[in-house]
Amino acid sequence: VRPSVLLAAVAERAPDRMAFRDQPDRETWSGRPRIEWTYRNTARVVFRLATFLQSLKLPPGASVGVFLPNGSEACVAFLAIERAGYSPCLLPIGWSQAELRHAVERAQVAAIVSQTRLADERPSDLLCQLAAGYFGLRFICAFGPDVPDGVIDLDRAILDTEPSLSEPAPEASAGIITFETRSAAPEPFFRPYESLLAATVSYLIVEPVEPGDTIVSLLPPDDHPSLVA
């Protein structure tokens, strides 16, 4: 079972239940307004974003980077990449360009989803510099205002895309890519979705969570434990 399938099932049963909540005052550091992330709205945006990602025509199971801070964009990007039949590759937002270059090359990342602003930082600009030296990185996509030249505006792509999604190819790898170390030479590690879902079930057995409960996560969205939470 893929995470996006579970999302769609909840959206059908409880469309008005909240899926994600944006942080207060996020406009000041991201340039993006808060959004009402009900399951209905989340499923709709994930479907449209997945449709757009499929239009990039990457190979089934291709590695697509997620270079985002903790927030709704990271959750939506992860679900859309998985729904499109690609492998989400979780890239820590605090990594240097050298660490990113090594990780992107080792994981053979073909596209990256990021955002234009993170307080005073400009993640999409950093990725443009990275792509200039690594031609395997074919697409840089970003949420947020003032998208630089050469970067795909995801907010516009979601609005302009007609929802029409193909099922992931049977040969598409069903899993995520994390990294075994946080050193200057991070190595990619593939985890099947079964591993993620099994760990999540174990978490819920220890700490029961009821539908509608709010979970505050302080974990960056770049490893297995953060996804489980």
PyMOL commands that set and color helices and strands:
alter all, ss='L'
color gray80, all
select helices_A, chain A and resi 3-13+27-30+39-54+72-83+97-106+123-133+154-160+193-206+224-228
alter helices_A, ss='H'
color red, helices_A
select strands_A, chain A and resi 18-20+37-38+63-66+87-90+109-115+139-143+152-153+175-179+188-192
alter strands_A, ss='S'
color yellow, strands_A
deselect
rebuild
show_as cartoon
